Amino acid sequence: MRKQILLCLLIMIIFSMSACNSGSELYKEMIKESEDYILPIEDAKEIDRKVEEDLSKFTHIYKDNYKVEKLKIDGVDNPVGILCREQDILITDRENDRLVVTDFEGNVIRKIGETGNGPLEFMSPGEIIRYENKVYILDEKNYRVQILDENLNYVEEIKTKHADPNDPHFVYQNMAISKKGIYLNGFSFTSDQVHLYTAGTTEPIVIGKNFYGPLYNYQEKIYAMNTSIKTYLKKDDSLSYRGGGDNYLFLVNDEIRDFELKCSVMSMTDTTSFLINEAGIVALSVGNASLFTFEMDGRYTSTVAIMEGLDEEVLGISGIPNFSVSSAGDYYVTSPKNGIIFRCSPEE
């Protein structure tokens, strides 16, 4: 467990790197300004110290037995987004720019799409969400969301190009849908907020600051969990996003254009994907190679399963690991770098 948690921290440092070295005076101003934010810029050395403190405190709690299997899907090299439906599973293959439909054993039913920018063509497809009988696919490097019907026919697309002169290569990686519109987030030092695209608009509503992490719609409210913490390292005079720090569940409030803190969850969770249901929160922790469950007040309740090899993922390089749960209670977890799907099934 110690190795896994330390790797979690290492992964996030590699992923984030440093922003730039434009001078400590600028950073001092940014740090001072952030003191009133829900997510302020924190001291990197303090985060590292806290990780060392917390290493000895954590013990897995297992309530149910889950069998973990590795599924290699034929022709899928880089699975990122995943959605379990009643009769099948939808998987985005980032490497081959297509949508793949499988059964629950991983057998391919059909493959849809190719590289391009037309309908049902993709460039680095990512997260998949089902909302009100439609399927939404985050077409990352085409800067859009493609919307399909239940039969996977093209319906329309929503343009999501966000121009940031300080981060010209910025793409969205996390998505949630509600009646209000499409909520998006991606890794950036300057566009690190939640962006809401509403019907008929091209410029998003900007919500929150210093945030990077997944989003989820529960009962028509959008929730967010931070994957990492924005930090300042005095020694190098640099900003970075770092794992291993405090983790939170937020309500995304577009009316006040900020987050509302709902609870703190276990530090070093660093989730890349989560869901909320009547039982509470299920969160995927890549650095710990685990699925964790929490009460809605943030209390850790159990480890669903540990997936050997998931902690080898380097976030942002091959894609962001996601998970979905079937009606039978099986969890399907994408491992983009390893090119596989983990299936975690409850044992009788």
DANOR-V594617 format. One record per helix or strand. SS is the DSSP state (helix for helix, strand for strand). FROM is the first residue (numbers start at 1). TO is the last residue. Records with the same first field share a line. If there is no record, write none. Layout:
SS->FROM-TO ; FROM-TO
This chain:
helix->2-16 ; 24-34 ; 44-55 ; 140-142 ; 310-312
strand->42-43 ; 66-71 ; 79-84 ; 89-93 ; 98-102 ; 108-112 ; 114-115 ; 121-122 ; 125-131 ; 134-139 ; 144-149 ; 154-159 ; 174-178 ; 181-185 ; 194-197 ; 205-207 ; 215-218 ; 221-225 ; 229-233 ; 238-242 ; 247-253 ; 258-265 ; 271-277 ; 280-285 ; 290-294 ; 300-306 ; 323-325 ; 331-335 ; 340-346
